[in-house]
């Protein structure tokens, strides 16, 4: 398996974990707390999913990057807030306007997130700072 394939696999694993966090919070808001708007509940749930996704991307998917935490967090927040707003709009229209099942709307939003998220994270967020070399993850260093 190539280095890129391992990275994509880690991205998928991280995405599944972050999506689970997102969905659990969405379910909690709608089913346990009785929120009336799936769109608003999804915005709240997105915050939890985005936080889980950032931690996983920084430390698990792209661990070799030395860019400052604040720089990565700011870029990641911008990327994922944009994605979350699109995701929330999809759920708002799908569920609140058309009255369709929120789980299906959620999956449509996740598909959009996956398509945009990896490329944005790889090309915009977790890139080495100018003049700074990326550090190979421990699993790829000599002697392993």
FIDO-46251 format. One line per field, with one value per residue (C-alpha): x, y, z; residue in three letters; residue number from 1. Coordinates in pm, 1 decimal. Example, Ala and Ser with C-alpha at 12.3 -4.5 7.8 and 13.67 -1.06 7.14 Angstrom:
2
X = c(1230.0 1367.0)
Y = c(-450.0 -106.0)
Z = c(780.0 714.0)
residuo = c(ala ser)
num = c(1 2)
This chain:
144
X = c(0.0 142.1 181.8 -103.8 -333.0 -259.3 -339.1 -670.5 -754.2 -678.9 -896.3 -1185.5 -1147.3 -1132.0 -1431.1 -1636.3 -1552.6 -1629.6 -1951.6 -2057.0 -1999.8 -2193.2 -2486.0 -2501.6 -2530.4 -2789.3 -2992.5 -2964.3 -3084.9 -3381.9 -3489.8 -3383.7 -3395.8 -3695.1 -3557.2 -3804.1 -3561.6 -3338.4 -3139.8 -3059.7 -2989.5 -2750.5 -2558.8 -2508.6 -2411.3 -2169.3 -1969.9 -1905.6 -1826.3 -1592.2 -1400.4 -1360.6 -1260.3 -994.3 -833.1 -830.3 -694.9 -420.8 -297.7 -400.1 -448.8 -180.4 45.3 367.0 275.0 449.2 227.1 120.5 -190.4 -369.8 -301.2 -434.0 -732.4 -827.6 -802.9 -985.2 -1261.5 -1311.0 -1326.2 -1558.8 -1783.2 -1845.2 -1913.8 -2136.6 -2344.9 -2398.3 -2476.1 -2722.8 -2889.6 -2925.7 -3087.2 -3306.6 -3445.5 -3459.9 -3630.4 -3786.4 -3912.0 -3985.2 -4061.2 -3830.0 -3634.6 -3346.0 -3118.9 -3122.2 -3062.1 -2774.4 -2617.2 -2647.5 -2470.8 -2198.0 -2136.8 -2078.5 -1850.3 -1635.8 -1592.4 -1479.3 -1321.3 -1025.3 -907.8 -951.8 -772.1 -486.8 -432.9 -524.0 -509.1 -249.0 29.1 374.6 439.8 667.3 1023.2 920.1 960.2 689.8 793.8 721.0 470.9 635.8 508.2 702.6 1036.0 1350.6 1380.0 1005.5)
Y = c(0.0 337.6 632.4 813.4 510.1 487.2 857.0 814.2 512.5 713.6 995.7 752.8 606.8 955.7 1062.4 768.9 853.7 1224.8 1141.5 915.6 1201.3 1439.0 1198.0 1113.2 1483.1 1533.4 1238.6 1366.1 1713.3 1587.7 1273.5 1324.0 1702.5 1746.0 2025.6 2114.2 2220.6 1958.8 2238.2 2407.3 2073.6 1990.1 2316.4 2228.0 1870.4 1995.1 2177.9 1852.0 1666.3 1940.4 1935.1 1557.8 1576.0 1841.8 1645.5 1328.9 1502.5 1685.6 1392.1 1082.9 1157.4 1423.3 1381.7 1487.0 1850.2 2111.4 2408.7 2590.8 2459.6 2795.5 2830.6 2482.8 2528.3 2857.0 2718.2 2399.8 2597.3 2807.7 2501.2 2305.1 2593.5 2641.7 2271.0 2270.7 2558.6 2372.0 2054.4 2246.7 2399.2 2054.0 1920.6 2229.4 2191.5 1810.3 1776.5 2109.4 2213.4 1881.2 1682.3 1395.4 1175.1 1361.6 1054.6 1050.9 1426.8 1378.6 1117.2 1349.9 1621.5 1377.2 1283.8 1651.8 1684.4 1386.6 1512.9 1859.9 1782.2 1566.7 1790.2 2103.2 1952.8 1812.9 2111.3 2402.0 2310.4 2042.2 2160.1 2245.9 2611.3 2785.0 2668.2 2392.1 2029.0 1784.6 1524.5 1166.5 994.8 758.0 456.6 569.0 665.7 460.7 155.6 87.2)
Z = c(0.0 -98.3 135.5 -41.1 -10.9 363.3 397.3 213.6 431.6 747.4 608.4 558.2 909.9 1060.5 854.0 976.6 1338.9 1294.0 1109.1 1395.5 1642.1 1413.9 1374.9 1747.5 1832.1 1555.5 1684.1 2041.3 1943.0 1741.0 1923.6 2285.0 2321.6 2091.1 1872.8 1597.5 1322.0 1164.8 1000.7 1332.8 1501.9 1220.4 1262.5 1630.0 1545.1 1280.9 1547.9 1730.5 1408.4 1286.8 1616.4 1602.4 1236.7 1296.6 1580.0 1371.3 1062.6 1251.8 1459.7 1261.3 890.6 831.9 1138.9 967.4 911.3 1125.0 1046.9 1362.8 1537.7 1521.4 1147.8 1076.5 1307.9 1143.1 790.0 888.0 1058.9 746.5 523.9 747.0 845.0 473.8 433.6 745.2 610.2 284.5 481.9 701.7 395.0 239.0 555.8 593.4 241.6 247.4 586.5 685.8 340.5 170.8 488.4 396.2 636.4 801.2 791.4 410.4 398.0 639.2 409.2 109.3 309.3 414.1 49.3 -32.2 270.4 171.3 -183.7 -77.8 258.9 158.6 -121.8 88.9 387.4 180.7 -45.8 183.5 552.8 621.0 393.4 519.3 594.4 344.8 401.4 644.4 551.3 646.5 902.5 803.2 1033.9 1280.6 1088.6 779.2 935.9 877.5 1095.3 1115.4)
residuo = c(unk unk unk unk unk unk unk unk unk unk unk unk unk unk unk unk unk unk unk unk unk unk unk unk unk unk unk unk unk unk unk unk unk unk unk unk unk unk unk unk unk unk unk unk unk unk unk unk unk unk unk unk unk unk unk unk unk unk unk unk unk unk unk unk unk unk unk unk unk unk unk unk unk unk unk unk unk unk unk unk unk unk unk unk unk unk unk unk unk unk unk unk unk unk unk unk unk unk unk unk unk unk unk unk unk unk unk unk unk unk unk unk unk unk unk unk unk unk unk unk unk unk unk unk unk unk unk unk unk unk unk unk unk unk unk unk unk unk unk unk unk unk unk unk)
num = c(1 2 3 4 5 6 7 8 9 10 11 12 13 14 15 16 17 18 19 20 21 22 23 24 25 26 27 28 29 30 31 32 33 34 35 36 37 38 39 40 41 42 43 44 45 46 47 48 49 50 51 52 53 54 55 56 57 58 59 60 61 62 63 64 65 66 67 68 69 70 71 72 73 74 75 76 77 78 79 80 81 82 83 84 85 86 87 88 89 90 91 92 93 94 95 96 97 98 99 100 101 102 103 104 105 106 107 108 109 110 111 112 113 114 115 116 117 118 119 120 121 122 123 124 125 126 127 128 129 130 131 132 133 134 135 136 137 138 139 140 141 142 143 144)
